């Protein structure tokens, strides 16, 4: 049986920040493989390194040691301009803040990354991305005319428009009410079921329960993993980490 190809591989990943107070080791030799077509949640106490891990995996920051490989491409072999171009084609990002431009319609917000990259945005592809997140009828509305959940779905449609290999999400439901958050998580779940790779940082056990697996970090290291766990199991593991 052929193994599932890796979407993102972290190999001995370390990140040290230096300040007047001394060195802070945000990550300490993290090794992990995110398989293609899976949904992984990353959790841990405050300061555990989960956001640093996401930024390094997405090429938004450079590691102090180790390497990141995305879809067969080692990020450390790319200069800054090459890395920027690679991120535009191979990755997409969804954050707690929707990062939509208020002056643009939902359609134009989805099309914007392609235009910034110097490409013509295909109208059919843009409409398909909006339809995929249930907003086909809202293409001409501006962010101020949409609910928070609808704005987050526009942000996801924008991420999907470029057909990336990996979608990175940082607290994507943090600003949403629970019902709307579940809609967004269900959408992310459906993306993974359709073959997309999703890596999500969250503090919410319920959000993490939508993932195939949960990776737990503490003090810059992987300290645990749960597969297909429910919110109660995830919360119990988090509570154990908080008590350490």
C-alpha positions as CSV (number, residue, x, y, z in Angstrom):
1,X,0.0,0.0,0.0
2,X,1.5,3.3,-1.1
3,X,2.1,5.9,1.7
4,X,0.2,9.2,1.7
5,X,2.5,11.9,0.4
6,X,3.6,14.6,2.9
7,X,2.1,18.1,2.6
8,X,4.5,19.7,5.1
9,X,7.5,18.1,6.8
10,X,9.2,19.7,9.8
11,X,12.7,18.3,10.4
12,X,14.5,19.3,13.6
13,X,12.9,22.7,13.6
14,X,14.2,25.3,16.1
15,X,13.6,29.0,16.6
16,X,15.5,31.2,19.0
17,X,14.7,34.8,19.6
18,X,17.4,37.0,21.1
19,X,16.7,40.1,23.3
20,X,18.4,42.1,26.0
21,X,16.9,39.7,28.6
22,X,18.6,36.8,26.9
23,X,17.6,34.0,24.5
24,X,14.0,32.7,24.2
25,X,13.8,29.2,22.7
26,X,10.3,29.3,21.0
27,X,10.8,25.9,19.3
28,X,13.2,23.2,20.2
29,X,14.0,20.6,17.5
30,X,10.4,19.9,16.4
31,X,10.0,17.0,13.8
32,X,6.6,16.2,12.4
33,X,4.9,15.3,9.1
34,X,1.6,16.8,8.1
35,X,0.1,14.3,5.6
36,X,-1.7,15.5,2.5
37,X,-5.4,15.6,2.7
38,X,-5.5,15.8,6.5
39,X,-6.8,18.3,9.0
40,X,-4.4,18.9,12.0
41,X,-5.1,21.1,15.0
42,X,-2.1,22.5,17.0
43,X,-2.7,23.3,20.7
44,X,-0.7,24.1,23.7
45,X,-0.5,26.5,26.7
46,X,0.3,30.2,26.1
47,X,4.0,30.5,25.0
48,X,4.2,26.8,24.0
49,X,5.4,27.7,20.4
50,X,2.3,26.9,18.4
51,X,2.1,30.2,16.6
52,X,5.8,30.1,15.9
53,X,5.4,26.6,14.5
54,X,2.7,27.8,12.2
55,X,4.7,30.8,11.0
56,X,7.7,28.6,10.2
57,X,5.7,25.9,8.5
58,X,4.1,28.6,6.3
59,X,7.4,30.3,5.5
60,X,6.4,33.5,7.2
61,X,9.5,33.3,9.4
62,X,12.9,31.6,9.1
63,X,14.0,28.9,11.5
64,X,17.2,29.1,13.6
65,X,17.8,25.4,12.9
66,X,16.2,22.6,11.0
67,X,14.2,22.8,7.8
68,X,10.7,22.9,6.4
69,X,9.6,21.1,3.2
70,X,6.3,21.9,1.6
71,X,5.1,19.7,-1.2
72,X,8.7,18.6,-2.0
73,X,10.2,22.1,-1.9
74,X,12.6,23.0,0.9
75,X,11.9,26.5,2.0
76,X,15.5,27.2,3.0
77,X,16.6,26.8,-0.6
78,X,14.4,29.8,-1.6
79,X,15.4,33.5,-1.4
80,X,12.8,36.0,-0.2
81,X,11.3,36.7,-3.6
82,X,11.1,33.0,-4.5
83,X,9.6,32.3,-1.1
84,X,6.9,35.0,-1.7
85,X,6.0,33.5,-5.1
86,X,5.9,30.0,-3.6
87,X,3.6,31.0,-0.8
88,X,1.2,32.6,-3.3
89,X,0.9,29.3,-5.2
90,X,1.4,26.5,-2.7
91,X,-0.1,28.0,0.5
92,X,-3.0,30.0,1.8
93,X,-3.7,31.7,5.1
94,X,-6.8,32.3,7.2
95,X,-6.5,34.3,10.4
96,X,-8.7,35.4,13.3
97,X,-9.0,38.8,11.7
98,X,-10.5,38.5,8.3
99,X,-8.1,40.9,6.6
100,X,-10.7,41.9,4.0
101,X,-10.6,45.3,2.2
102,X,-13.7,47.3,3.1
103,X,-13.8,49.1,-0.2
104,X,-13.9,45.9,-2.2
105,X,-16.8,43.5,-2.8
106,X,-16.6,39.9,-1.7
107,X,-15.8,39.0,-5.4
108,X,-13.0,41.5,-5.6
109,X,-11.5,40.5,-2.2
110,X,-11.3,36.9,-3.4
111,X,-9.7,38.0,-6.7
112,X,-7.2,40.3,-5.1
113,X,-4.3,37.9,-4.5
114,X,-4.2,36.9,-8.1
115,X,-4.2,40.5,-9.2
116,X,-1.4,41.4,-6.7
117,X,0.6,38.5,-8.3
118,X,0.1,40.1,-11.7
119,X,-2.3,37.5,-12.9
120,X,-5.8,37.9,-14.3
121,X,-8.4,36.6,-11.9
122,X,-10.7,34.2,-13.7
123,X,-14.3,35.3,-12.9
124,X,-15.6,31.7,-13.1
125,X,-13.0,30.5,-10.6
126,X,-13.8,33.3,-8.2
127,X,-17.5,32.6,-8.3
128,X,-16.8,28.9,-7.8
129,X,-14.7,29.7,-4.7
130,X,-17.5,31.8,-3.3
131,X,-20.1,29.1,-4.1
132,X,-17.9,26.6,-2.3
133,X,-18.3,28.5,0.9
134,X,-22.0,29.2,0.4
135,X,-21.7,32.8,-0.7
136,X,-22.5,32.7,-4.4
137,X,-25.4,35.2,-3.8
138,X,-23.2,37.6,-1.9
139,X,-20.5,38.3,-4.4
140,X,-21.3,42.0,-4.8
141,X,-21.6,42.7,-1.1
142,X,-18.9,44.6,0.8
143,X,-17.5,43.3,4.2
144,X,-19.6,45.8,6.1
145,X,-22.7,44.2,4.6
146,X,-21.7,40.7,5.8
147,X,-21.8,39.0,9.2
148,X,-18.6,37.9,10.9
149,X,-19.1,34.3,9.8
150,X,-19.7,35.4,6.2
151,X,-16.6,37.6,6.2
152,X,-14.5,34.6,7.5
153,X,-16.0,32.5,4.7
154,X,-14.9,35.2,2.1
155,X,-11.4,34.9,3.6
156,X,-11.5,31.1,3.1
157,X,-12.8,31.5,-0.4
158,X,-9.9,33.9,-1.1
159,X,-7.5,31.3,0.3
160,X,-9.1,28.6,-1.9
161,X,-9.1,30.6,-5.1
162,X,-5.4,30.0,-5.6
163,X,-5.9,26.2,-5.2
164,X,-3.1,25.9,-2.6
165,X,-1.6,22.6,-1.4
166,X,-1.9,23.7,2.2
167,X,-4.3,26.0,4.1
168,X,-2.9,27.4,7.3
169,X,-5.4,28.8,9.8
170,X,-4.6,30.7,13.0
171,X,-7.5,30.8,15.4
172,X,-10.0,31.1,12.5
173,X,-13.1,30.9,14.8
174,X,-11.7,33.1,17.6
175,X,-13.8,36.1,16.7
176,X,-17.0,34.1,15.9
177,X,-19.9,33.0,18.0
178,X,-20.1,29.3,18.6
179,X,-22.8,28.5,15.9
180,X,-21.0,30.4,13.2
181,X,-17.7,29.0,14.3
182,X,-19.1,25.5,13.8
183,X,-20.1,26.4,10.2
184,X,-16.6,27.6,9.5
185,X,-15.0,24.5,11.1
186,X,-17.4,22.3,9.1
187,X,-16.1,24.0,6.0
188,X,-12.5,23.4,6.9
189,X,-13.4,19.7,7.6
190,X,-15.0,19.4,4.2
191,X,-11.8,20.8,2.6
192,X,-9.7,18.1,4.2
193,X,-12.2,15.5,3.2
194,X,-11.9,16.8,-0.4
195,X,-8.1,16.3,-0.4
196,X,-6.9,19.7,1.0
197,X,-4.3,19.9,3.7
198,X,-5.4,22.0,6.7
199,X,-3.2,23.0,9.6
200,X,-4.9,25.0,12.3
201,X,-3.8,26.7,15.6
202,X,-6.6,26.9,18.1
203,X,-7.1,27.1,21.9
204,X,-10.7,25.7,21.6
205,X,-11.1,21.9,22.2
206,X,-14.4,21.9,20.3
207,X,-12.7,23.4,17.3
208,X,-9.8,20.9,17.5
209,X,-12.3,18.0,17.6
210,X,-13.1,18.7,13.9
211,X,-9.5,17.7,13.0
212,X,-8.2,14.3,12.2
213,X,-5.5,14.8,14.8
214,X,-4.4,17.2,17.5
215,X,-0.7,18.0,18.1
216,X,0.1,19.3,21.6
217,X,3.1,21.6,22.2
218,X,4.7,22.7,25.5
219,X,7.9,24.6,26.0
220,X,8.6,24.5,22.2
221,X,8.4,20.8,21.9
222,X,5.8,18.2,20.8
223,X,4.5,16.5,24.0
224,X,1.5,14.6,22.8
225,X,-0.9,13.7,19.9
226,X,-4.5,12.6,19.8
227,X,-6.2,11.1,16.7
228,X,-10.0,11.5,16.1
229,X,-10.5,12.7,19.7
230,X,-13.7,14.4,21.0
231,X,-13.7,17.8,22.7
232,X,-13.7,16.2,26.2
233,X,-10.6,14.2,25.6
234,X,-8.8,17.2,24.1
235,X,-9.8,19.4,27.0
236,X,-8.6,16.9,29.5
237,X,-5.2,16.7,27.8
238,X,-5.0,20.5,27.7
239,X,-5.8,20.6,31.4
240,X,-3.0,18.2,32.1
241,X,-0.6,20.4,30.2
242,X,-1.7,23.5,32.0
243,X,-1.1,21.8,35.4
244,X,2.5,20.8,34.6
